[in-house]
């Protein structure tokens, strides 16, 4: 991809420091850690050393179950996501990653029920208190299928509508 698109910033999703290191060496500019620096204690150091950007996504559990409802118990989904993303930002700071290289992602579809995902979409402005840009990735997620009754292959319009709601 780097050779084909030399000027396009590339982002790689991984929770593993060794994968991030290899991707950054090949020209990736951003690492998207769906664990918010919870699963690999060395990932933040790799990103810091490379001077790369980092997307910190909210999730709970490990890779095998973070997209399930296994960890979807919250006292207050918005408040809990904000608090847990704040912890991820603290881990990034401790690893030496400057705040201006960080974005946060509420983790739609990861350890949240459909109702919890919609509440997060409605209350995204609450995440502004974290002081970082927001990355929202609803693309074809299960909660969109629950709302529309559409198969995963037919959720592009629902994705676009959710993105428009998130933009507002």
C-alpha positions in Angstrom: 0.0 0.0 0.0 2.8 2.4 0.8 4.4 2.0 -2.6 1.0 2.3 -4.4 -0.1 5.4 -2.4 3.0 7.1 -1.1 1.2 10.3 0.1 -1.8 8.7 1.8 -1.5 8.3 5.6 -2.0 4.7 6.5 -3.5 3.4 9.7 -3.1 -0.2 11.0 -5.4 -1.8 13.5 -3.5 -3.9 16.1 -3.2 -4.6 19.8 0.3 -6.0 19.5 3.6 -4.1 19.7 5.4 -6.3 17.3 2.7 -5.9 14.6 2.7 -2.1 15.2 6.5 -1.9 15.0 6.5 -3.8 11.6 3.6 -1.7 10.3 5.3 1.6 11.3 8.6 0.4 9.7 6.7 -0.2 6.5 5.3 3.4 6.5 2.1 3.3 8.6 1.5 6.7 10.2 -1.1 5.7 12.8 -1.8 2.7 15.0 -5.4 2.1 15.9 -5.4 0.1 19.2 -8.8 -1.4 19.8 -7.7 -2.1 23.4 -6.8 1.4 24.3 -3.3 0.3 25.4 -4.8 -2.3 27.8 -3.5 -5.6 26.2 0.2 -5.0 25.3 2.3 -3.0 27.7 4.9 -2.2 25.0 2.5 -0.9 22.3 2.6 2.7 23.6 6.4 2.7 23.7 6.6 1.5 20.1 4.2 4.3 18.9 6.1 6.9 21.0 9.5 5.9 19.6 8.2 6.0 16.0 6.5 9.4 16.5 3.3 8.0 15.1 -0.3 8.8 15.8 -2.5 6.6 18.0 -6.2 6.0 18.0 -7.3 4.8 21.5 -10.6 2.8 21.2 -12.7 1.9 24.2 -13.3 -1.8 24.7 -13.4 -4.3 27.4 -12.1 -7.9 27.6 -9.6 -9.5 25.3 -9.5 -9.8 21.5 -11.6 -12.9 21.6 -14.6 -11.4 23.3 -14.4 -7.6 23.1 -17.0 -7.5 20.3 -19.4 -9.6 22.3 -21.8 -8.5 25.0 -19.8 -10.3 27.6 -18.5 -7.1 29.2 -21.5 -4.8 28.4 -22.4 -4.1 32.0 -22.1 -0.4 32.8 -23.3 1.8 35.6 -23.6 4.6 33.0 -22.3 3.7 29.6 -21.3 7.3 28.6 -19.7 8.1 32.0 -17.9 4.7 32.1 -16.6 5.0 28.5 -15.3 8.6 29.3 -13.6 7.3 32.4 -12.0 4.3 30.7 -10.8 6.4 27.7 -9.3 8.9 30.2 -7.3 5.9 31.6 -6.2 5.1 28.1 -5.0 8.6 27.6 -3.1 8.4 30.9 -1.4 5.2 29.6 -0.5 6.9 26.4 0.9 9.9 28.3 3.0 7.5 30.5 4.4 5.9 27.3 5.5 9.3 26.1 3.0 9.9 23.3 2.1 13.6 23.0 -1.6 14.5 23.3 -1.6 16.0 19.8 -0.9 12.6 18.3 -3.9 11.0 20.0 -7.6 10.5 19.1 -10.2 8.7 21.0 -12.9 6.3 19.8 -15.9 5.3 21.9 -15.7 1.8 20.5 -19.2 1.4 18.9 -20.0 -2.2 18.6 -17.3 -3.3 21.1 -18.7 -4.6 24.4 -21.9 -2.6 24.1 -25.5 -3.5 23.6 -27.4 -1.8 20.7 -29.1 0.5 23.2 -25.7 1.4 24.7 -24.3 2.1 21.2 -27.2 4.4 20.4 -26.8 6.3 23.7 -23.1 6.8 22.9 -24.0 8.2 19.4 -26.6 10.6 20.9 -24.2 11.7 23.6 -20.9 11.9 21.7 -20.4 15.5 22.8 -19.8 14.3 26.3 -16.5 12.8 25.1 -15.3 16.3 24.2 -14.2 16.6 27.9 -11.3 14.4 27.0 -9.8 17.1 24.9 -9.0 15.0 21.9 -10.6 14.5 18.5 -13.1 11.7 18.2 -12.9 8.8 15.8 -16.3 7.1 15.3 -16.5 3.8 13.4 -20.0 2.5 13.0 -19.3 0.8 9.7 -21.9 -1.9 9.1 -21.9 -2.8 12.8 -24.4 -5.2 14.4 -26.3 -2.5 16.2 -27.1 -0.9 12.8 -28.5 -4.3 11.7 -30.6 -4.5 14.8 -32.1 -1.1 14.1 -32.7 -1.7 10.4 -33.2 -5.4 10.0 -30.6 -5.3 7.2 -27.9 -7.8 6.5 -24.3 -6.8 7.1 -23.9 -6.4 3.3 -26.8 -3.9 3.1 -25.9 -1.5 5.9 -24.1 1.2 4.0 -27.0 3.7 4.2 -27.3 3.0 7.9 -23.6 3.6 8.3 -23.9 6.9 6.5 -26.8 7.9 8.6 -25.0 7.1 11.8 -21.9 9.0 10.6 -24.2 12.0 10.0 -25.6 11.7 13.5 -22.1 11.5 14.9 -21.0 14.6 13.0 -23.9 16.6 14.4 
